Amino acid sequence: MRFNQRLQFGMLLFGLTFFGCSSNRVSVTIPVEKIQERMEIATTLEETNDQYFVSKALFDDLEAAADKISDNPTDVEEFKSLLEELKKCKPEDEEQIKSITGKMAGCLEIPEKFQPPFVRENKK
């Protein structure tokens, strides 16, 4: 697990513990495991967005994770459609890669309190 992923997971657990134990209880309807998976996908998309690099392994990981990004079938279909667009990008298509990965991050269903900045900035 990368440092960023470990940090996000730690922040998620802290947030769930802190908010779950305070007088202002937060109702999390998405299981923690799903939130963690989606945050890992968000980290992968953000790294791709920053590096403008799309590898075969990345496509395989994102394809495998596509059905896990949301409980909303519309979001899943949009994510898959955007993944197909991303596959067509060449390394020199930096702006297009940034745009597509941002839109893909916007498809992730993560409770607002736990959304990484990259997801929050790209929400629909």
PyMOL commands that set and color helices and strands:
alter all, ss='L'
color gray80, all
select helices_A, chain A and resi 3-21+32-51+56-68+73-87+94-106+112-114+117-122
alter helices_A, ss='H'
color red, helices_A
deselect
rebuild
show_as cartoon
